[in-house]
Amino acid sequence: MPIDGLVSDGEFLEITEIKRQQAEDYECITNNGVAPPDQRKVKVTVNYPPMITDMKNMPAHLGKTAILRCEAMAVPPASFEWYRDDHRLEGKKLRIKNEKTRSLLLFTNVTEKHFGNYTCFASNRLGASNASMLLFRKLSDRTSRQSVHIESITETTGCLCRLSLYTVTL
C-alpha cells in the first residue's frame, strides 16, 4: 500500500537516504490470499545530531532577572552545556535549567560582570552544534533630564554669556 509514495511488494520496506521529516508511523499489510489480511503499524524514528533552532541576544537591566535561551532539535535529545570565555559554566553562581529541547541560563540579579558573550553547546551521540549569544545592558526605558550650565566669556564683545544645554539620556 502506498504511504508517502513508498510501496514494497516483499517483506521489507527499505527507505534509502531517510530524512528526519520521514519519521512517522508506517503501516504494513500482509495478505497471503488464504487468511484475512493482517495489518500493523510501525513507528520509524530517525536519529540526527543537534541543530540549534532558536537563540538570540538578550538585553538586561542591572539588578533584574535575565534569561538566555537555547533550543535544539535532535534525536536522541541533546544534552546542553553553557560556556563563557571558553570556561564551562556550572550551576554554582548561575542557574541552568535544562528541558527536553531547550536550555535556559538564568541570571537572578544582573550585574556588570554578567554582560558578555555566552555559548550554548548542544550534543548527542551523533554530533554537536553550538551558538553564541550576547547578554547586553539595556538602557533605561525612562528618560532622564540633566541640566548642564556653561559660562563663558567672549573676548570680542567682553560680555558674560550663559548657555544652558539640556541632555536627554535614554
C-alpha positions as CSV (number, residue, x, y, z in Angstrom):
1,M,0.0,0.0,0.0
2,P,1.5,3.4,-0.9
3,I,2.3,5.7,2.0
4,D,4.1,8.9,1.1
5,G,5.0,7.2,-2.2
6,L,6.6,4.2,-0.6
7,V,5.5,0.8,-1.7
8,S,7.0,-2.6,-1.1
9,D,5.9,-5.9,-2.6
10,G,8.2,-8.0,-0.4
11,E,8.6,-8.5,3.3
12,F,10.9,-5.5,3.7
13,L,10.5,-1.8,3.1
14,E,13.8,-0.1,2.5
15,I,13.9,3.7,2.9
16,T,17.2,4.9,1.5
17,E,18.6,8.3,2.5
18,I,15.9,8.8,5.0
19,K,15.3,12.3,6.3
20,R,14.0,13.3,9.7
21,Q,10.8,14.5,8.2
22,Q,10.1,10.9,7.3
23,A,9.9,9.8,10.9
24,E,6.3,8.7,11.4
25,D,4.0,5.7,11.7
26,Y,4.1,3.3,8.7
27,E,1.5,0.6,8.0
28,C,2.4,-2.9,7.0
29,I,-0.4,-5.0,5.4
30,T,0.1,-8.7,4.8
31,N,-2.0,-10.8,2.5
32,N,-1.4,-14.4,1.6
33,G,-4.7,-14.9,-0.2
34,V,-5.9,-17.6,2.2
35,A,-6.3,-15.9,5.6
36,P,-7.8,-12.4,6.0
37,P,-5.2,-9.6,5.6
38,D,-3.3,-8.5,8.7
39,Q,-2.1,-5.0,9.3
40,R,0.3,-3.5,11.8
41,K,1.7,0.0,12.3
42,V,5.4,0.5,12.8
43,K,6.9,3.7,14.2
44,V,10.0,4.8,12.4
45,T,12.4,7.0,14.4
46,V,15.1,9.0,12.6
47,N,18.1,9.8,14.7
48,Y,20.0,13.0,13.9
49,P,22.6,15.3,15.5
50,P,21.5,18.5,17.3
51,M,20.6,21.6,15.3
52,I,20.2,24.8,17.2
53,T,16.9,26.3,16.2
54,D,16.4,29.3,18.4
55,M,18.7,31.6,20.3
56,K,19.0,35.4,20.4
57,N,20.9,38.2,22.0
58,M,19.2,39.5,25.1
59,P,19.0,42.9,26.8
60,A,19.1,43.0,30.6
61,H,18.6,45.7,33.3
62,L,21.1,45.9,36.2
63,G,19.7,44.3,39.3
64,K,16.9,42.5,37.4
65,T,16.4,38.9,36.1
66,A,17.5,37.9,32.7
67,I,17.3,34.6,30.7
68,L,19.4,33.3,27.8
69,R,17.6,30.6,25.9
70,C,19.0,27.9,23.5
71,E,16.7,25.5,21.7
72,A,17.9,22.5,19.7
73,M,16.2,19.7,17.8
74,A,17.8,16.3,18.0
75,V,17.0,12.6,18.3
76,P,18.1,11.3,20.7
77,P,17.5,14.6,22.7
78,A,20.5,16.9,23.1
79,S,22.5,17.5,26.3
80,F,23.2,21.1,26.9
81,E,26.3,23.0,28.3
82,W,26.9,26.7,28.6
83,Y,30.3,28.4,28.2
84,R,31.7,31.9,28.7
85,D,35.2,32.8,27.6
86,D,36.0,29.1,26.9
87,H,35.0,28.2,30.5
88,R,32.2,25.8,31.2
89,L,29.5,27.3,33.4
90,E,28.4,25.3,36.4
91,G,25.2,25.8,38.4
92,K,27.1,27.3,41.4
93,K,26.7,31.0,40.6
94,L,24.2,30.8,37.8
95,R,21.1,28.7,37.4
96,I,20.9,26.4,34.4
97,K,17.6,24.8,33.6
98,N,17.7,22.0,31.0
99,E,14.5,20.8,29.4
100,K,13.8,18.4,26.7
101,T,14.5,20.6,23.7
102,R,16.0,23.7,25.3
103,S,18.3,25.1,28.0
104,L,17.9,28.3,30.0
105,L,20.7,30.2,31.6
106,L,19.1,32.3,34.4
107,F,20.5,35.4,36.0
108,T,18.6,36.5,39.1
109,N,20.4,39.7,39.9
110,V,22.2,41.0,36.8
111,T,25.5,42.9,37.5
112,E,28.1,44.4,35.1
113,K,30.2,41.3,35.2
114,H,27.3,39.2,33.7
115,F,27.3,41.2,30.4
116,G,29.2,39.5,27.6
117,N,29.2,36.6,25.1
118,Y,27.8,33.2,26.1
119,T,28.0,29.9,24.1
120,C,25.4,27.2,24.1
121,F,26.7,23.7,23.2
122,A,24.2,21.0,22.3
123,S,25.3,17.4,21.7
124,N,24.1,13.8,21.4
125,R,25.9,10.6,20.3
126,L,25.5,11.7,16.7
127,G,27.1,15.1,16.8
128,A,27.1,18.6,18.3
129,S,26.2,22.1,17.5
130,N,26.9,25.4,19.2
131,A,25.7,29.0,19.0
132,S,26.9,32.2,20.7
133,M,24.7,34.9,22.1
134,L,25.2,38.2,23.9
135,L,23.8,39.4,27.2
136,F,24.0,43.2,27.0
137,R,23.0,46.1,29.1
138,K,19.6,47.6,28.4
139,L,19.4,51.3,28.9
140,S,16.5,52.6,31.0
141,D,13.1,53.0,29.3
142,R,12.6,56.2,31.2
143,T,14.3,59.4,30.0
144,S,16.3,61.3,32.5
145,R,16.9,65.0,32.1
146,Q,20.2,66.6,33.1
147,S,20.8,70.3,33.1
148,V,24.3,71.5,32.2
149,H,25.2,75.1,32.7
150,I,28.2,76.5,30.8
151,E,29.5,80.0,31.4
152,S,32.0,81.6,29.0
153,I,33.4,85.0,28.3
154,T,33.5,86.1,24.7
155,E,36.6,88.2,24.2
156,T,35.2,90.1,21.2
157,T,32.3,91.7,23.0
158,G,33.5,91.3,26.5
159,C,30.1,90.2,27.7
160,L,29.3,87.3,30.1
161,C,27.1,84.8,28.3
162,R,25.2,82.0,29.9
163,L,24.3,78.9,27.9
164,S,22.0,76.2,29.2
165,L,22.0,72.8,27.5
166,Y,19.6,70.0,28.3
167,T,20.8,66.5,27.6
168,V,18.2,63.7,27.4
169,T,19.6,60.2,28.1
170,L,17.7,57.2,27.1
